[in-house]
Amino acid sequence: MVAACAVVLGGCSGMPGLSDVKLLPSMSSFVPTNSNAFNEAAVNTKRPVNATDLVDAQGLCAGAAGQVASAGETVQPFSRGVGLDMTECEVVQALGVPQSTQIGTHPGGQRSVTMLFSGVERAGVYRFTRGRLVSIERTAGPASPNTGRRSTR
């Protein structure tokens, strides 16, 4: 009987005490401590880039039949942020098909891609090395619907 009590009490020693229990969560449990934490969860930079992560000369991903509508119009992209280290196709899925795509190689033989997105909220020049986003240069986005209008009130 004494041995059974010792086992039961020993098993409870790993449980949290009253000082470890919090009734109200802190704000830091909901909001990340740095701004990159949002994209780090969505972007797996440890996974190697493979052929399905790369775009072709038209800016389309492998198996991208769903990206372009039958009439030639682009389908609305996913509502998702863009961050460094995303693959070429992750950026295309977030922003839609680019207006221009240039594929080349760096002097070391590494794949180099430059995509131009215009007419979208995050318009800019997106540069990739070895299939991962390394820089973003913002350009003028779409015109605001109120541009050039005066209030008559």
Buried (B, 14 or more C-beta within 10 A) or exposed (E): EEEEEEEEEEEEEEEEEEEEEEEEEEEEEEEEEEEEEEBEEEBEBEEEBEEEBBBEEEBBBEEBEEBBEEEEEEEEBEEBEBBEBBBBBBBBBBBBBBEEBBBEEEEEEEBBBBBBBBEBEBBBBBBBBBBBBEEBEEEEBEEEEEEEEEEEE
